[in-house]
Amino acid sequence: MRHLLIALALALPLAAVASDNDVDKINGDIRIDAGQSAGELSTVNGDISLAAGASARKADTVNGGITLGERSTIGTVNTVNGGIELEAGAKVNGEIEAVNGHIELARGADVSGHVSNVNGRIELDAAHVGGGLETVAGDIDIGAGSHVEGGLLVEKPNGGWFNHSRTPHIVIGPHAVVQGTLDFRREVVLQVSDSAQIGPVKGATPVKFSGDRP
């Protein structure tokens, strides 16, 4: 998918707005105003943002971040080099994927599909993910009251460009729920609140903590 995204981005026209509200750019940001609807949003060098209550089918960028405002809605979200932020109540009906960038889900944010990155922090604040979490070299913070279905995977690094000496730090906060297997294919630090509920753990030993934070 990442190779296809890059190839698609390089083939985009300089700037075009299709009749079905698609927006394609090479250089430049894309912003959808509050309450407005759009189709597929694509840029190579630029950020993509949806203001409060806006909607779109898809957002893809190569070098840029993606921000979904409060109560905004979109199908899928993908970036190569950039962070992804969902503000309170934002909804993604499909997947979120980043390569080099953080992923942050604010209170009440909802992702129906898979959430993954390679490098960068994944943070949930009383948010919901329906299709599991995945990273290679990033930390994961599943904050208080969050709910993750589909388990959690920390994949083994593949290739020489990762910092193998850095150990990912996984925190599962108070009253959080992680359904499905927590599968760790490399060394991690796993800290789990004594009020959290988690599924089977492979490849790591959970360390319990009390209070709001470890």
PyMOL commands that set and color helices and strands:
alter all, ss='L'
color gray80, all
select helices_A, chain A and resi 2-10
alter helices_A, ss='H'
color red, helices_A
select strands_A, chain A and resi 15-17+23-25+30-32+40-45+48-50+55-63+66-68+73-81+84-86+91-92+96-100+103-105+110-111+115-116+122-124+128-129+133-135+140-142+147-148+152-154+169-172+177-178+182-184+189-193+197-198+201-202+207-209
alter strands_A, ss='S'
color yellow, strands_A
deselect
rebuild
show_as cartoon
